[in-house]
Amino acid sequence: MFNKKTVVDLDVKGKKVFVRVDFNVPIKDGVVGDDTRIRAALPTIEYLLKHGAAVILASHLGRPKGGPELKYSLKPVADYLAKLLGKPVAFAEDCIGPKAEAAAKALKPGEVLVLENTRFHAEEEANDQTMAKALASLADLFVNDAFGTAHRAHASTEGIARYLPAVAGFLLEKEIKYLGQAVAEPKRPFVAILGGAKISDKIGVIKNLLVKADTILIGGGMANTFFKAGGYDMGDSLVEDTALDTAKELLKNADGKLRLPVDVVIADMFEESAAHKVSSVGNIPAGWRILDIGPETVKAYAKVLTTAGTVVWNGPMGVFEFPEFAKGTFGVAKAVAGSGAISIIGGGESVAAIQQSGLADKITHISTGGGASLEMLEGLVLPGVAALLDK
């Protein structure tokens, strides 16, 4: 399934290896909040160090406005990585130019350097070839281990691969193997769970999964749009009116594979402390809105999951940030964890929900990439992967 060369196919001894990682992690007041993505990159970094490479790490962080912004500096991440590795990590105040060049030149085998945020240069997202060449000039080899940005053709993901021998890191390989396998050759029954707010974000995914999956369980705000398309009054619920025709078409072509909630939890306002109750779908009073799937839906979905061979989940079932409206998401998480199926979870909110539920260790694979995992489920080729050397 995975036909690209990886770090094990390279002789890295004494070489400078440029590794594109995904260190786009939450930072508040200079402190790293969730270190999942940093830890996920450790196997590749440690392998390279063990085999005598000098390791240069590059990443983006946040969405700076085309220039340096202190709150998006990767310096706190470099300091955090040093603690995880138990050794010093050098930091360059730029990713290209004199500062980056001097830091890369000084780097010796067994040492690690983190470059400043690649998105401090507008040329990064434009996949500018001058920037790509400048990044490539710092090293002898390129490793892409940033699955979270593999669906973007940027200077540090796709551009640089044109100028250096380019291979995959262990995380990228693992992500593509799990997600690719799930879609191409799933153990059946193959059940997909799709939540989140919008249908429009997932049209391609739903269309692809209607062909590949045996059942698709729908929750979250996107269910409301399907309901409205089916003629139900949604009260004050979040509905994507521009996607109603798409929802009708998907329902028509679903061949019974799309399962919608049979009951919902409604609230009189979008607040943690809102008055709320369980309701049937066709019975939502004016001024009320759906904020979660109901207990009967959790039971029905859990029943489908007990026989599943492969489960792919992207998007929460409700507003899980509010405890009263997290029961649907956590109920489904419990069912997935107990299913015995190969389970793959992608997308920031679904991952956050599974971590909060305390069931993360019962999941086969938790993806580090939201947009990238969606594009894999859609069956698209990721530019950052396509650019790597074939086996």
C-alpha positions as CSV (number, residue, x, y, z in Angstrom):
1,M,0.0,0.0,0.0
2,F,2.8,2.4,0.9
3,N,5.2,2.6,-2.1
4,K,7.5,5.4,-1.0
5,K,11.1,5.2,0.3
6,T,11.5,5.9,4.0
7,V,14.4,6.9,6.3
8,V,15.5,3.3,6.6
9,D,16.3,3.4,2.8
10,L,18.9,6.2,3.3
11,D,22.5,6.2,4.5
12,V,22.3,9.2,6.9
13,K,25.7,8.8,8.7
14,G,27.5,12.2,8.7
15,K,24.7,13.8,6.7
16,K,22.6,16.8,7.4
17,V,19.0,15.8,7.2
18,F,16.2,18.3,6.8
19,V,13.0,17.0,8.5
20,R,9.7,18.6,7.9
21,V,7.8,17.9,11.1
22,D,4.3,19.1,12.2
23,F,5.0,21.1,15.4
24,N,1.8,23.1,14.9
25,V,0.8,22.7,18.6
26,P,-1.2,24.9,21.0
27,I,1.1,27.3,22.9
28,K,-0.2,29.7,25.6
29,D,2.1,32.2,27.3
30,G,5.1,30.4,25.9
31,V,4.0,27.0,27.2
32,V,3.2,24.0,25.0
33,G,-0.4,22.8,25.7
34,D,-0.8,19.4,23.9
35,D,2.5,17.7,22.9
36,T,0.9,14.8,20.9
37,R,2.4,16.0,17.6
38,I,5.9,16.6,19.1
39,R,5.9,13.1,20.6
40,A,4.7,11.6,17.3
41,A,7.8,12.9,15.6
42,L,10.3,11.4,18.1
43,P,10.8,8.0,16.4
44,T,12.1,9.6,13.2
45,I,14.3,12.1,15.1
46,E,15.7,9.5,17.4
47,Y,16.4,7.1,14.5
48,L,18.3,9.7,12.6
49,L,20.4,10.7,15.6
50,K,21.2,7.1,16.4
51,H,22.4,6.6,12.9
52,G,24.8,9.6,13.0
53,A,22.8,12.3,11.2
54,A,22.7,16.0,12.1
55,V,19.0,16.8,12.3
56,I,17.4,20.1,11.1
57,L,13.7,20.4,12.0
58,A,11.3,22.7,10.2
59,S,7.6,23.4,10.9
60,H,4.9,26.0,10.6
61,L,2.9,27.2,13.7
62,G,-0.4,28.9,13.5
63,R,-1.4,31.4,10.9
64,P,1.0,34.4,11.1
65,K,0.2,37.2,8.7
66,G,3.1,36.8,6.3
67,G,5.8,38.0,8.7
68,P,7.3,37.2,12.1
69,E,4.9,37.3,15.1
70,L,6.4,36.4,18.5
71,K,3.3,34.4,19.6
72,Y,3.9,32.0,16.7
73,S,7.7,31.5,17.4
74,L,8.8,27.9,17.5
75,K,11.3,28.7,20.3
76,P,9.1,27.2,23.1
77,V,8.7,24.0,21.0
78,A,12.5,23.7,20.6
79,D,12.9,24.1,24.4
80,Y,10.2,21.5,25.0
81,L,11.8,19.1,22.5
82,A,15.1,19.4,24.3
83,K,13.4,18.1,27.5
84,L,11.8,15.1,25.6
85,L,15.1,14.2,23.9
86,G,17.2,14.8,27.1
87,K,19.8,16.8,25.1
88,P,20.3,20.4,23.9
89,V,18.3,21.6,20.9
90,A,19.7,24.6,19.0
91,F,17.3,27.2,17.6
92,A,17.7,29.4,14.5
93,E,15.8,32.7,14.5
94,D,14.9,32.2,10.8
95,C,14.3,29.2,8.5
96,I,16.2,30.7,5.5
97,G,18.9,33.4,5.2
98,P,22.2,34.0,7.1
99,K,20.9,33.0,10.6
100,A,19.6,29.6,9.3
101,E,22.7,29.0,7.2
102,A,25.1,29.7,10.0
103,A,23.2,27.5,12.5
104,A,22.9,24.6,9.9
105,K,26.6,24.9,9.0
106,A,27.6,24.7,12.7
107,L,25.5,21.6,13.3
108,K,27.4,18.3,13.9
109,P,26.2,14.7,13.7
110,G,24.1,13.7,16.7
111,E,22.9,17.3,17.1
112,V,19.4,18.8,16.6
113,L,18.5,22.3,15.2
114,V,14.9,23.7,15.1
115,L,14.4,26.5,12.5
116,E,12.0,29.3,13.1
117,N,8.4,29.1,11.8
118,T,8.4,28.6,8.0
119,R,5.2,30.7,7.6
120,F,7.0,33.8,8.7
121,H,7.7,33.9,5.0
122,A,4.7,34.4,2.7
123,E,6.7,32.4,0.1
124,E,6.1,29.2,2.1
125,E,2.4,28.8,1.3
126,A,3.0,30.0,-2.3
127,N,5.4,27.1,-2.8
128,D,8.0,29.6,-4.0
129,Q,10.9,27.8,-5.6
130,T,13.5,30.3,-4.4
131,M,12.5,29.6,-0.8
132,A,12.4,25.8,-1.5
133,K,15.9,26.0,-2.9
134,A,17.1,28.0,0.1
135,L,15.7,25.4,2.5
136,A,17.2,22.6,0.5
137,S,20.6,24.3,0.6
138,L,20.8,23.7,4.4
139,A,21.0,19.9,4.1
140,D,21.9,16.8,2.1
141,L,18.7,14.8,2.5
142,F,15.0,15.6,3.0
143,V,12.5,13.6,5.2
144,N,8.8,14.5,5.3
145,D,7.3,13.4,8.6
146,A,4.5,16.1,8.7
147,F,1.4,14.3,7.8
148,G,-0.7,17.2,9.0
149,T,0.5,19.3,6.1
150,A,1.1,16.6,3.5
151,H,-2.1,17.8,1.7
152,R,-0.5,21.2,1.1
153,A,2.0,21.9,-1.7
154,H,4.2,24.3,0.3
155,A,7.9,25.2,-0.1
156,S,8.8,23.1,3.0
157,T,6.7,20.1,2.1
158,E,6.6,19.7,-1.8
159,G,9.0,22.4,-3.1
160,I,12.1,21.2,-1.2
161,A,11.6,17.6,-2.4
162,R,12.5,18.8,-5.9
163,Y,16.1,19.6,-4.8
164,L,17.1,16.9,-2.4
165,P,16.6,13.1,-2.2
166,A,13.2,13.0,-0.4
167,V,11.8,10.2,1.7
168,A,9.1,9.6,4.3
169,G,9.5,9.6,8.1
170,F,8.0,6.9,10.3
171,L,4.9,8.9,11.2
172,L,4.1,9.8,7.7
173,E,4.5,6.1,6.7
174,K,2.3,5.0,9.6
175,E,-0.5,7.5,8.8
176,I,-0.6,6.6,5.1
177,K,-0.6,2.9,5.8
178,Y,-3.5,3.1,8.3
179,L,-5.7,5.5,6.4
180,G,-4.8,4.2,3.0
181,Q,-5.5,0.6,4.1
182,A,-8.7,1.6,5.7
183,V,-10.1,3.0,2.5
184,A,-8.5,0.6,0.0
185,E,-8.7,-2.8,1.7
186,P,-10.7,-2.5,4.9
187,K,-11.5,-5.4,7.1
188,R,-15.3,-5.5,6.8
189,P,-17.9,-4.4,7.8
190,F,-16.3,-1.0,7.2
191,V,-18.1,1.6,9.3
192,A,-17.4,5.4,9.0
193,I,-18.5,7.9,11.6
194,L,-18.8,11.5,10.4
195,G,-19.6,14.4,12.6
196,G,-18.7,18.1,12.9
197,A,-20.6,21.1,11.8
198,K,-20.6,21.2,8.0
199,I,-21.5,18.8,5.1
200,S,-19.7,21.1,2.7
201,D,-16.3,20.3,4.3
202,K,-16.9,16.6,3.8
203,I,-18.9,16.2,0.5
204,G,-16.0,14.4,-1.3
205,V,-15.4,12.2,1.8
206,I,-19.1,11.2,2.0
207,K,-19.2,10.5,-1.8
208,N,-16.1,8.3,-1.6
209,L,-17.2,6.5,1.5
210,L,-20.7,5.8,0.1
211,V,-18.8,3.6,-2.4
212,K,-16.3,2.1,0.0
213,A,-18.0,1.8,3.4
214,D,-20.8,-0.5,4.5
215,T,-22.4,2.0,6.8
216,I,-21.9,5.7,7.5
217,L,-23.1,7.0,10.9
218,I,-23.8,10.7,10.9
219,G,-23.8,13.1,13.9
220,G,-22.9,16.7,14.8
221,G,-24.3,19.8,13.1
222,M,-24.1,18.1,9.7
223,A,-27.0,15.8,10.6
224,N,-29.3,18.9,11.0
225,T,-28.7,19.8,7.3
226,F,-29.7,16.3,6.3
227,F,-32.8,16.5,8.4
228,K,-33.8,19.8,6.9
229,A,-33.2,18.4,3.5
230,G,-35.6,15.6,4.4
231,G,-38.3,18.2,5.3
232,Y,-37.9,18.5,9.1
233,D,-38.2,21.8,10.9
234,M,-34.9,22.4,12.7
235,G,-35.9,25.2,15.0
236,D,-32.8,27.3,15.8
237,S,-30.4,24.5,15.0
238,L,-27.2,25.1,13.0
239,V,-28.2,24.3,9.4
240,E,-26.0,24.8,6.3
241,D,-28.7,26.1,4.0
242,T,-26.4,26.4,1.0
243,A,-25.8,22.6,1.2
244,L,-29.4,21.4,1.3
245,D,-29.4,20.3,-2.4
246,T,-26.2,18.4,-1.8
247,A,-27.7,16.7,1.2
248,K,-30.8,15.7,-0.8
249,E,-28.6,14.2,-3.5
250,L,-26.4,12.3,-1.0
251,L,-29.5,10.9,0.7
252,K,-31.0,9.8,-2.6
253,N,-27.8,8.0,-3.6
254,A,-27.0,6.6,-0.2
255,D,-28.6,3.2,-0.9
256,G,-29.5,2.9,2.8
257,K,-25.9,3.3,3.9
258,L,-26.3,6.7,5.6
259,R,-27.7,6.4,9.2
260,L,-29.0,9.6,10.8
261,P,-29.8,10.1,14.5
262,V,-33.1,8.7,15.8
263,D,-33.2,11.1,18.8
264,V,-31.4,14.3,19.8
265,V,-30.6,16.5,22.8
266,I,-32.0,20.0,22.3
267,A,-31.3,23.2,24.3
268,D,-33.0,26.6,24.6
269,M,-29.7,28.4,23.9
270,F,-26.1,27.8,22.9
271,E,-24.7,27.8,26.4
272,E,-23.2,25.3,28.8
273,S,-25.9,26.0,31.3
274,A,-28.8,25.9,28.8
275,A,-32.1,24.1,29.7
276,H,-32.0,20.9,27.7
277,K,-34.0,17.7,27.0
278,V,-34.1,14.7,24.7
279,S,-36.4,15.0,21.8
280,S,-37.4,13.2,18.6
281,V,-36.1,14.8,15.4
282,G,-39.5,16.0,14.2
283,N,-40.4,17.7,17.4
284,I,-38.1,20.7,17.9
285,P,-39.8,23.8,19.4
286,A,-39.2,27.3,18.0
287,G,-36.2,28.9,19.7
288,W,-34.6,25.5,20.6
289,R,-31.6,23.9,18.9
290,I,-29.9,20.4,18.6
291,L,-26.6,20.2,20.4
292,D,-26.0,16.4,20.6
293,I,-27.3,13.0,19.5
294,G,-29.6,11.3,21.9
295,P,-29.3,8.1,24.0
296,E,-31.3,6.0,21.6
297,T,-29.0,7.0,18.8
298,V,-25.9,6.1,20.9
299,K,-27.4,2.7,21.4
300,A,-28.3,2.2,17.7
301,Y,-24.8,3.3,16.6
302,A,-23.1,1.1,19.3
303,K,-25.0,-1.8,17.9
304,V,-23.7,-1.2,14.4
305,L,-20.2,-0.9,15.8
306,T,-20.2,-4.2,17.7
307,T,-19.9,-6.1,14.4
308,A,-17.5,-3.6,12.7
309,G,-14.2,-4.8,11.3
310,T,-12.8,-1.3,10.5
311,V,-14.0,2.0,11.9
312,V,-12.9,5.4,10.7
313,W,-14.1,8.4,12.7
314,N,-13.9,12.1,11.8
315,G,-15.8,14.8,13.7
316,P,-17.7,14.9,17.1
317,M,-21.3,14.0,17.6
318,G,-22.3,17.2,19.4
319,V,-21.0,20.2,21.2
320,F,-18.7,18.1,23.4
321,E,-17.0,21.1,24.9
322,F,-20.1,21.5,27.1
323,P,-20.3,18.5,29.5
324,E,-24.1,18.1,29.1
325,F,-23.7,17.8,25.3
326,A,-20.7,15.5,25.3
327,K,-22.6,12.3,26.1
328,G,-23.2,11.4,22.5
329,T,-19.6,11.8,21.5
330,F,-18.3,10.0,24.6
331,G,-20.9,7.2,24.2
332,V,-19.8,6.6,20.6
333,A,-16.1,6.8,21.7
334,K,-16.8,4.0,24.2
335,A,-18.5,1.9,21.6
336,V,-15.6,2.4,19.1
337,A,-13.0,1.5,21.9
338,G,-15.0,-1.6,22.8
339,S,-15.7,-2.8,19.3
340,G,-12.6,-4.8,18.7
341,A,-12.4,-3.3,15.3
342,I,-9.4,-1.6,13.6
343,S,-10.2,1.9,14.7
344,I,-8.8,5.1,13.2
345,I,-9.6,8.6,14.4
346,G,-8.7,11.7,12.5
347,G,-9.5,15.4,12.9
348,G,-8.6,17.7,15.8
349,E,-11.9,17.7,17.6
350,S,-12.4,13.9,17.3
351,V,-8.9,13.4,18.7
352,A,-9.5,15.9,21.5
353,A,-12.8,14.1,22.4
354,I,-11.1,10.6,22.5
355,Q,-8.3,12.0,24.7
356,Q,-10.9,13.6,27.0
357,S,-12.8,10.3,27.2
358,G,-9.8,8.5,28.5
359,L,-10.1,5.8,25.8
360,A,-7.2,6.9,23.5
361,D,-5.1,3.8,24.4
362,K,-8.0,1.6,23.1
363,I,-7.8,3.1,19.6
364,T,-5.7,1.5,16.9
365,H,-4.5,4.7,15.3
366,I,-5.0,8.4,16.2
367,S,-4.2,10.5,13.2
368,T,-2.2,13.8,13.7
369,G,-3.7,15.4,10.6
370,G,-7.3,16.7,10.2
371,G,-7.4,18.0,6.7
372,A,-4.8,15.5,5.5
373,S,-6.8,12.5,6.9
374,L,-10.0,13.9,5.3
375,E,-8.3,14.1,1.9
376,M,-7.0,10.5,2.3
377,L,-10.6,9.4,3.1
378,E,-11.7,11.2,0.0
379,G,-9.2,9.2,-2.0
380,L,-7.1,12.1,-3.0
381,V,-3.3,12.1,-3.6
382,L,-1.4,14.2,-1.1
383,P,1.2,16.5,-2.8
384,G,3.7,16.1,0.1
385,V,3.6,12.4,-0.4
386,A,3.6,12.3,-4.2
387,A,6.8,14.3,-4.2
388,L,8.8,11.6,-2.3
389,L,11.0,8.9,-4.0
390,D,9.2,5.7,-4.9
391,K,10.5,2.4,-3.5
